[in-house]
Amino acid sequence: MHQAEALDLPFEDRVGLLVDAELALRENLRLKSRLKTAKIRLDACVEDVNLRAPRSLDKTLWSSLCSCQWLMLHQNILISGPTGVGKSYIACALAQKACREGHSSLYQRSSRLFHDLAVAKATGRYNKLLSLISKKALLVIDDFALETLNDEQRRDLLEITDDRYEKSSTIIVSQLPIENWHDTIGDPTIADAILDRVVHNSHRLILKGESMRKSKGPK
């Protein structure tokens, strides 16, 4: 009403502009809410991932992952590699892209995830927390397998992977090579059950190279 040039537009065009503005506002609010509940640790986006860094990141696979088609197919991503090669950044960037594409996400370091589950058991909220996790289109578990899981932790992980199998996607990030995850989970039977639900329907990013923090440090 305060823009003189708007009065020169047909009524339908003015209404269209209002509708477009309202849609953009609502989508921005929904995106802001998804990002807040996702608790993504790093301010990362797929457009800022450095593909020139020498860390064996397959450009063709990365381009495919950025489309989020793997999320629609309920596939997983397993990221492994030494400290500092950007594993967490890549995982956070994919989670942020998922939020931008309208998917719900949740980022958790494995130690914090197991701690929250233990607290939920003690307070009677365990089933509620498992239900909340299972409803997320994408779950990111960072710093996985830094130490051998205890019996409670591996049973919690089995519950999570079973709830999400062929229904949603999971990104698991670890310094430990994927072939060593079985031993770190501990119990062979439970390890088989967990990895069977995660590994066979996954894309693998096996990163290599020196720490990127080292290259960014002072000369």
LINBEL-V619830 format. One record per pair of residues at least 24 apart in sequence whose ideal C-beta (glycine too) atoms are under 10 Angstrom apart, sorted by the first residue. I is the first residue (numbers start at 0). J is the second residue. D is the distance in Angstrom with one decimal. If there is no record, write none. Layout:
I	J	D
I	J	D
//
This chain:
26	99	9.9
26	101	8.6
29	98	9.3
29	101	7.8
30	95	9.9
30	98	6.3
30	99	6.4
30	100	9.8
30	101	8.3
31	98	9.4
32	98	9.3
32	103	9.6
33	94	9.9
33	95	9.5
33	97	8.5
33	98	4.3
33	99	8.4
33	100	9.8
33	101	7.8
33	102	7.8
33	103	6.1
33	104	6.9
33	136	9.8
34	94	9.1
34	95	7.1
34	98	5.2
34	99	8.7
34	104	8.4
35	98	9.6
36	98	9.1
36	103	7.2
36	104	8.1
36	105	7.3
36	131	9.7
36	135	8.8
37	91	9.2
37	94	5.9
37	95	7.8
37	97	8.2
37	98	5.7
37	102	9.6
37	103	7.5
37	104	4.1
37	105	5.9
37	106	5.9
37	135	8.4
37	137	8.3
37	139	8.5
38	94	9.4
38	104	8.8
38	105	6.6
38	106	5.3
38	107	7.4
38	111	9.5
38	139	9.4
39	87	10.0
39	90	8.9
39	91	5.0
39	92	9.0
39	93	9.9
39	94	5.2
39	95	5.8
39	97	9.8
39	98	7.8
39	104	7.2
39	105	9.0
39	106	4.8
39	139	7.9
40	87	6.8
40	88	9.5
40	90	9.1
40	91	6.1
40	94	9.4
40	106	5.8
40	107	9.2
40	108	7.7
40	139	8.9
40	141	7.3
41	85	9.9
41	87	6.2
41	88	5.6
41	89	9.7
41	90	8.6
41	91	4.2
41	92	8.0
41	94	9.4
41	95	8.7
41	106	8.8
41	141	9.8
42	88	9.5
42	91	8.0
42	92	9.7
42	95	8.3
43	85	9.2
43	87	8.3
43	88	4.9
43	89	7.7
43	90	8.3
43	91	4.1
43	92	4.0
43	93	8.6
43	94	8.2
43	95	5.9
43	96	9.3
44	88	9.8
44	91	8.7
44	92	5.5
44	93	9.6
44	95	5.3
44	96	6.9
44	99	8.2
45	89	8.5
45	91	9.9
45	92	4.7
45	93	6.7
45	95	7.5
45	96	4.9
45	97	10.0
45	99	9.1
46	92	8.4
46	96	8.9
47	88	8.6
47	92	7.1
47	95	9.9
48	85	7.6
48	88	7.2
48	89	6.2
48	92	5.6
48	93	9.2
49	85	7.6
49	88	9.1
49	211	7.8
52	84	8.1
52	85	7.1
52	206	9.4
52	208	7.1
52	209	9.6
52	211	6.2
52	214	8.1
53	84	9.5
53	207	8.0
53	208	5.0
53	209	8.0
53	211	9.8
53	214	9.6
54	80	7.1
54	81	9.3
54	83	9.6
54	84	4.8
54	85	6.6
54	86	9.4
54	89	9.5
54	204	9.4
54	205	9.7
54	206	4.7
54	207	5.8
54	208	4.1
54	209	8.6
54	210	9.9
54	211	7.7
55	80	8.3
55	84	8.8
55	204	8.7
55	205	6.6
55	206	6.0
55	207	4.5
55	208	6.9
56	80	9.5
56	84	8.8
56	85	8.1
56	89	7.6
56	204	6.7
56	205	9.4
56	206	6.4
56	207	9.3
56	208	9.4
57	202	9.5
57	203	9.6
57	204	7.7
57	205	9.2
60	202	6.5
60	203	8.8
60	204	7.4
61	89	8.4
61	92	9.9
61	93	9.6
61	202	9.8
61	204	8.1
63	202	8.1
64	89	9.0
64	92	9.7
64	93	6.4
64	96	8.6
64	170	9.9
64	202	6.5
64	204	8.3
65	92	8.7
65	93	7.9
65	96	6.3
66	96	9.0
66	100	8.9
67	93	8.2
67	96	6.2
67	97	6.0
67	99	8.8
67	100	4.8
67	101	9.2
67	102	7.1
67	136	9.6
67	137	9.1
67	168	9.3
69	93	9.0
69	97	9.8
69	137	9.7
69	168	6.5
69	170	9.8
69	200	9.6
69	201	9.0
69	202	6.3
70	96	9.2
70	97	5.9
70	100	7.4
70	101	9.9
70	102	5.7
70	104	9.4
70	136	6.2
70	137	6.3
70	167	8.3
70	168	5.1
71	100	9.3
71	102	9.0
71	136	9.4
71	168	9.0
72	165	9.5
72	168	8.3
72	200	8.5
73	136	8.9
73	163	8.2
73	164	8.3
73	165	5.4
73	166	6.1
73	167	5.9
73	168	5.7
73	169	9.4
73	200	7.5
74	165	9.6
74	168	6.0
74	169	9.3
74	200	5.4
74	201	6.4
74	202	6.5
75	137	9.7
75	138	9.5
75	160	9.3
75	163	8.7
75	164	9.6
75	167	9.4
75	168	5.7
75	169	4.8
75	170	6.9
75	171	7.2
75	196	8.9
75	197	5.6
75	198	7.9
75	199	9.2
75	200	5.9
75	201	3.9
75	202	7.3
75	203	9.5
76	137	9.3
76	139	9.0
76	168	7.5
76	169	7.8
76	170	4.6
76	171	7.6
76	172	8.9
76	201	6.3
76	202	5.0
76	203	7.7
76	204	6.6
77	143	9.3
77	169	9.0
77	170	7.8
77	171	5.3
77	172	8.3
77	173	7.9
77	177	5.6
77	180	8.6
77	194	9.9
77	197	7.4
77	198	6.9
77	201	5.0
77	202	7.4
77	203	5.0
77	204	7.1
77	205	8.6
78	139	9.5
78	141	9.0
78	143	9.5
78	170	6.7
78	171	7.1
78	172	4.7
78	173	7.4
78	177	9.3
78	202	9.3
78	203	7.9
78	204	4.5
78	205	8.2
78	206	6.9
79	143	9.2
79	144	9.3
79	171	8.7
79	172	7.7
79	173	5.3
79	174	7.1
79	175	6.7
79	176	5.7
79	177	5.5
79	178	9.3
79	179	9.1
79	180	8.8
79	203	7.7
79	204	7.5
79	205	5.7
79	206	7.0
79	207	9.8
80	172	9.0
80	173	8.6
80	174	7.1
80	175	9.8
80	176	8.9
80	204	7.8
80	205	6.6
80	206	3.1
80	207	6.2
80	208	7.9
81	174	6.4
81	206	7.7
81	207	7.4
81	208	7.7
81	209	8.1
81	210	7.3
82	174	6.1
82	209	9.9
82	210	6.1
82	212	8.5
83	174	9.9
83	206	9.9
83	208	8.8
83	209	7.3
83	210	2.6
83	211	5.6
83	212	4.8
83	213	6.7
83	214	9.0
83	215	9.7
84	174	9.5
84	204	10.0
84	206	4.4
84	207	7.0
84	208	5.5
84	209	7.7
84	210	6.7
84	211	6.4
84	212	9.5
85	204	9.9
85	206	6.9
85	208	9.2
85	210	9.1
85	211	5.5
85	212	9.4
86	141	7.9
86	142	9.1
86	170	9.9
86	172	4.9
86	173	7.9
86	174	7.8
86	204	7.9
86	206	6.1
87	139	8.9
87	141	5.5
87	142	7.9
87	172	6.1
88	172	10.0
88	211	8.5
89	170	8.9
89	172	8.2
89	204	6.8
89	206	7.9
90	137	9.8
90	139	5.1
90	140	9.0
90	141	6.2
90	170	5.0
90	171	8.7
90	172	5.0
90	204	9.1
91	139	7.4
91	141	8.4
91	170	9.4
91	172	9.5
93	137	7.8
93	139	7.9
93	168	9.5
93	170	6.3
93	204	9.8
94	137	6.0
94	138	9.1
94	139	5.2
94	170	7.2
96	137	9.6
97	135	9.6
97	136	6.6
97	137	4.7
97	139	9.3
97	168	8.2
97	170	9.4
98	136	9.5
98	137	8.6
100	136	9.4
100	137	10.0
101	136	8.8
102	135	8.5
102	136	3.9
102	137	5.9
102	167	9.1
102	168	8.6
103	134	7.1
103	135	5.0
103	136	4.9
103	137	7.3
103	138	9.7
103	167	9.1
104	135	6.2
104	136	6.7
104	137	4.3
104	138	7.6
104	139	7.0
104	168	9.4
104	170	9.3
105	131	8.2
105	132	6.7
105	134	9.4
105	135	4.5
105	136	9.2
105	137	7.3
105	138	5.3
105	139	7.0
105	140	9.5
106	135	9.9
106	137	8.9
106	138	8.3
106	139	4.4
106	140	8.6
106	141	6.9
106	170	8.8
106	172	9.8
107	132	8.6
107	138	7.3
107	139	6.8
107	140	6.1
107	141	7.1
107	142	9.5
108	139	9.2
108	140	7.8
108	141	4.9
108	142	4.9
108	143	8.8
108	145	9.4
108	172	9.1
109	140	5.3
109	141	6.8
109	142	5.5
109	143	4.7
109	144	7.6
109	145	7.3
109	146	9.6
109	148	8.7
109	152	8.3
109	156	8.6
109	171	8.6
109	172	8.9
109	173	8.6
110	141	9.4
110	142	6.8
110	143	9.6
110	145	7.6
110	146	9.0
110	152	9.5
111	140	9.9
111	141	9.1
111	142	9.1
112	138	8.8
112	139	9.9
112	140	6.3
112	141	9.1
112	142	9.8
112	143	9.3
112	152	9.0
112	155	8.1
112	156	8.7
112	159	8.3
113	140	9.8
113	148	8.0
113	149	8.7
113	151	7.8
113	152	4.8
113	153	9.7
113	155	6.2
113	156	8.2
114	152	9.9
115	155	9.8
116	151	8.2
116	152	8.2
116	154	9.8
116	155	4.8
116	156	9.3
116	158	8.7
116	159	8.5
117	151	7.0
117	152	8.6
117	155	8.2
119	155	9.7
120	151	8.3
120	155	8.9
125	155	8.9
125	158	9.1
126	158	9.7
128	155	9.9
128	159	10.0
129	155	8.4
129	158	5.9
129	159	7.0
129	162	6.5
130	162	8.2
132	158	9.1
132	159	6.0
132	162	7.3
132	163	7.9
132	167	9.4
132	169	9.9
133	158	8.9
133	159	7.4
133	161	9.3
133	162	3.9
133	163	6.1
133	166	7.5
133	167	7.3
134	162	9.2
134	163	9.7
134	166	9.4
134	167	8.0
135	163	8.4
135	167	6.6
135	168	9.1
135	169	9.3
136	163	9.7
136	166	9.3
136	167	5.4
136	168	6.7
137	163	9.7
137	167	6.9
137	168	5.1
137	169	7.4
137	170	6.8
138	162	9.9
138	163	6.7
138	167	7.1
138	168	7.6
138	169	4.9
138	170	7.3
138	171	9.0
139	168	9.6
139	169	7.7
139	170	4.5
139	171	8.1
139	172	7.1
140	169	6.7
140	170	7.1
140	171	5.0
140	172	6.9
140	173	8.7
140	197	9.8
141	170	8.4
141	171	8.3
141	172	4.5
141	173	8.5
142	171	9.9
142	172	6.7
142	173	7.2
142	174	7.7
143	170	9.9
143	171	5.1
143	172	6.3
143	173	4.3
143	174	8.8
143	175	7.7
143	180	7.6
143	183	8.4
143	184	9.7
144	171	8.6
144	172	9.7
144	173	4.8
144	174	7.9
144	175	4.6
144	176	9.6
144	177	9.4
144	179	7.5
144	180	5.5
144	181	9.8
144	182	9.1
144	183	4.1
144	184	7.5
145	173	7.8
145	174	7.1
145	175	7.7
145	183	8.5
146	175	9.9
146	183	7.5
147	182	7.8
147	183	5.5
147	184	7.8
147	185	5.5
148	183	6.8
148	184	5.4
148	185	5.3
148	186	8.6
148	189	8.9
148	190	9.0
148	193	9.5
149	185	7.5
150	185	7.5
150	186	7.1
150	189	8.5
152	184	8.8
152	185	8.5
153	183	9.6
153	184	5.3
153	185	5.5
153	186	6.0
153	188	9.9
153	189	4.9
153	190	7.3
153	192	9.4
153	193	7.1
154	186	8.8
154	189	6.8
154	193	9.8
156	184	7.3
156	189	8.2
156	190	9.6
156	192	9.7
156	193	5.6
156	196	9.9
156	197	9.3
157	184	9.1
157	186	9.5
157	188	9.9
157	189	5.6
157	190	9.2
157	192	5.8
157	193	5.4
157	196	8.3
158	193	9.9
159	193	8.9
159	196	9.5
159	197	9.9
160	192	8.0
160	193	5.2
160	194	8.7
160	195	8.9
160	196	4.4
160	197	5.6
161	192	7.7
161	193	8.5
161	196	6.3
162	196	9.7
163	196	7.8
163	197	8.9
164	195	8.9
164	196	4.4
164	197	8.3
164	200	8.2
165	196	8.5
165	200	7.4
168	200	9.2
168	201	9.2
169	196	9.1
169	197	6.5
169	200	9.8
169	201	8.4
170	201	9.3
170	202	9.6
170	204	9.4
171	197	6.8
171	198	9.4
171	201	8.4
172	204	9.2
172	206	10.0
176	205	7.9
177	201	9.0
177	203	6.7
177	205	7.7
//
